[in-house]
Amino acid sequence: MKFIECKNLKAKPETVTSFGKLFTDYMYVREYADGAWQEGCIMPFDALELLPCASVLHYGQAVFEGLKAYRNACGEVRLFRARDNFERMQTSCARLCIPPVDTEEAYSALVKLVKLEREWIPTERGTSLYIRPFVFAADDSLGVHAAKKYKFIIILSPSGAYYSHGFAPVALKVEREYVRAGRGGTGAYKVIGNYAASIKAGEEAAALGYDQVLWLDGQSRRYVEEVGSMNIFFVLDGKVITPELNGTILPGITRDSVIKLLKSKGIPVEERRIDIKEIIDGAKSGALTEAFGSGTAAVISPVDRLGDDGRDYVIGKVGAVGKIAQMLFDELPAIQTGKIPDPFSWVNKIV
Ligand code: COI
């Protein structure tokens, strides 16, 4: 791997509270040209050179991932399920006709980059190094077809909580007008267009005082899908339920970790179709005792309010965190940071 030294290292912050706003000194860049991925390079984090005709700017042929590295007070550095992210990136690449990046090659590039930048990883509770790998089409032409040139880049952002209010519960608006994904579309892949298409709904929800939207399926507009930046779980009639992966929902790695962690504690999780009516009725009757989202950026995010059709439904008590969300919020980060053992072999200690 090539290396270009950064001549002007930035000052590292003493504490980090923002998400995705600060970036480290270096990034990893690898180009695809002449039918193959070329040798990668760790180089200074800087602006990219891109012609205005670059195909990604016009047709959005691009995918991304989000994962995290953690550092403890002794200086040990851990990655959480990094290979699973690169495996998922391959499925996203395949969906958009992007030549896949080999998982082991991507993983070893990431390890080198994170080791180099380990002093940037914050250590306070709730902070981490957010890692953003992405791949985009870099052809200089306006034809709509699979590009012949791509760039695979990894950037690193020392970050705090995704939501500005941290682990405090969030409010979701049930989205009845817009849809996030349709059958045969790209909902199950981490492609950039999914996120662009969600912004309008998110802005409208924010203007009404909600943090995010709860998406329903695009066909019947009845079944709960996900939140866009996280998957969703409910505790209804004492059972943990989450929408089944039906081809339009992102197969979240944190979602999978939550299911496995709960099952290991003897708490079954039903993955099934969930009618929004069950959820609203459950909120009205009190049978819905908890709701929470799961995601790399969001970690575990309790939900205490659902807005639908101009009415608000409280889940549990306003501002209160349910027992299951609290347990997950305590245990998952404890596994990620190495505070408690990792019986699932999810964590790779790299320093
Ligand atoms: C993540 O959780 O890492 C995501 O990619 C969600 C969001 C920040 C887009």
Residues whose N, C-alpha, C, O or C-beta is under 5 A from the ligand:
A	BS01	COI	G66 L67 G228 S229 G295 T296 A297 A298
